[in-house]
Amino acid sequence: MIITIDGPAAAGKGTLANNLAQKYSYAYFDTGMVYRAVGLEMHLLGKNMEDKAAALQIAQNLTFKHMHELAKNPDFRSSLGGKNASIVSAYPEVRAALLKMQQDFALSPVFADGTPAKGVIYDGRDTGTVVCPHADVKFFITASAEVRAQRRYQEFLQKGMKADYNEVLADVKARDERDANRATAPMKPADDAIIFDTSDLSIQEVTNKACEVIDEKQSC
């Protein structure tokens, strides 16, 4: 079974995806990792970030297992990792290669250690519309900008990072604006997606609702 979880930042996609992957023993694919993996590999190999040919070659050879190996590097989630990911994600050829890698994964999903999985949970933007438009179940998780900003603000505080709620809220709204007005594939729910507004729901309540949908689909 292929399940996609799409939606804006801090809506609860990742937590829901992890919960479902554990419950159903499915592989979990965080699609945002692919660009960080290519950017980090470029850095580790000493490649110039503007070398599009090198970035394309790395993207074409990237595997799910190697992506998870790279994720163990401290720079994977660092500001450097984010900067490099942003650079390589701007190359159309790299984006096309990584899209194919993500789509091919659904044909033979595996866990991080390479063992086969009977299904996959895709967590990320455009997963239900671009990555896997033929997924068996599609969820679109959202919440008000204020609620999402508060969640992100609390995450920063828990990590010991300084943060200002108003600045976080402004960033969330700006990101929403960019996503809604992208020239290519603006973020929106798939026509057949099930939409959950998590503004007033706990993650357990959202998980329970999602499981009801999946269980009904499996019984069909």
N, C-alpha and C positions, 0 to 999 in steps of 0.2 A: 504493500500500500504506500502511496505517495501522499504526504500531507504538507501543505505550505502554510506558513504563518507570516503574514505581511502586515505592514502598518508603520506609523511614524515612530520616531525615537522615544524611548522611555514609556512606551505603552504597555510593556510587559511581554513582548514577543519572546525574548530569550528565556525568561523563567518558565513560561508556558511550554515552549519547545523542549526544554530540559525535562520538565515534569512528564510530558507525553512520551518522550524518547525512553525514559526510564520505565514508565508503566507498561508500554507495549514492546519494549526491547527492540526499538528501531534505531537506526543510525541517526545521528544529529549533525546536520550540515549548516553551520553558520556561514552564510554566503559572503558576509563582510570580510571573512578571513582571507579570501583569495588574493585580494589586492595587497594586503599586508604581507602575505607570503612572498609574492613576486618582488615587492619593494625590498623586503629584508634579504632575500636571496641575492638581489642585485648588490646590495650593500656588502654582504658577506663575501661576495666574489670580487669586490672592488670595481664594479662596473659603474660607468658614468650614468646617472639617472636619466640622462637625455639620449642614451643609446637605445633607440626604439627596437632595433633588431635584436639586441641582447635581451631586452624585456620580453619581446615576443617569444623568443626561444625558450625562456624560462617558463612563461605562461603555457606554452604548448606541451611542456614536459612535466608540469606540476601534477602531482597525484594527491589524493586526499590524505594518504598516510604521511607523505613528506610535509604537507601543509601543517599537520599536527605536530610533527617534529620541530618545525620552525617556530611554532607557537610557544614552545618551551623557552625560547630565547627571550631574555629580558627586554630586548628592543622591539619585540613583536608588538606590544601594546604601548610602547613609549611614544613620546611626541615625535621622535625621529621616525619611528615606524609609521605613524600616521602621515607624516609629511611625505615619506617615500611612496606610501600607498596612494596618496593623492596625485603624485606625479605620474606614476605608471597607469593609473586608472583613466588618465586623460587620453591615452593612446587607443584609438578605435580598434586596431588590430589585436591589442592585448585584451581589450574588453570582449571581443568576439571569441578569442581563444578560451578565455576563462568562462564565458557563457556556455560554450560547448562542453567544457570540462564539468560544469555544474549540471548540465542537462544529461550528459552521458552517465553521471553518477547514479541517476535514477534507474538506469538499466541494470546495474549490478551494484547495489549499495553495500558498503562495508563499514565496519566499525573502525575506530582510529588505529587499531592494531592490525587491520587488514582482513579480519575474519568476516565472512559474509553476514549480511543482515537481511531480515525478511521484509523490511520497509525502511522508509526514510522520512524524517521530519526536516523540512527546509525552513530555516529561520532567516528572514531578511527581506529587504525591500524588493518589490517586483517579482517575488517568487511565484505568486499565483497568476500573474499576467504575462511575464516574460520568460522566466526560468522554466516553470512547469505549468503551462496553461492547461495541460490535460491531467492535472493532479486529481486524485480520488476525492480529497477533501481540501477545501481552501478556507482558511480563517483570515480575517482582517481585524486586527486588534487596534483599538484606538482609545483615546481618553482626551479630556479637555487639555488645552495647552497649560493651564494653571496646575492641574494635577500632575501632568508629566514633568513640568518644571520642578515641582515640589519633590517628586521622586528622585530626579536627577540631583537636585540640591542636597538631599539627604544622603545620596550615594557619595557625593564629594566630601561631606562632613564625616561620614563613617570611615572614609579612607584617609582622614586627617588633612584634607586639602581645604584651603581657604576658598570660600565661594560666597557670592552675593545672589540672593534669590531673584532679584529683579533683572540682573544680568543673565542669569540662567534662563529666565522666562523670555527675555528678549531674543536670546539665541535659539530657543525652541521655536518661537514664532517665525524667526527669520528662516530657519531651516525648513519649516513647513511651507513657507512661501516659495522657497527655491524648489522644493519637491513638487509643489502643485503647478509650477510654471515651467518645468523642464521642457525644452524643445522636443526631446525624445522621451517617450514613455513617461509622462507625468504620473506621479504616484496616485493611484486610486484603487479601490477594491475591484477584484475581478467580478464580472457580471454574476457569476454563480458562487461568490464568496459568502460565507456566513460572518456577519459583522458583530463583534462584541465591543461594547463601550465599557471599559474597565474603570471609569471614573469613580463609581460607587460600588465596585465589586472587589472582593479579596482575590488573591491569586488562586486560592483553593476553590472559590466559587467559579472562577473562569475555567479552571482545569476540569471541574465536575461537568460544566456545561459542554466543554469540548469533548470530553469522554463520552457523553451521551450521544453526540453526533457521530463520533467514530464508531462506537459500538453498534449503533443502528445501521451504519453503512456496512460494517463487517457482516451483519446478520442478513443482509439482502442477498 
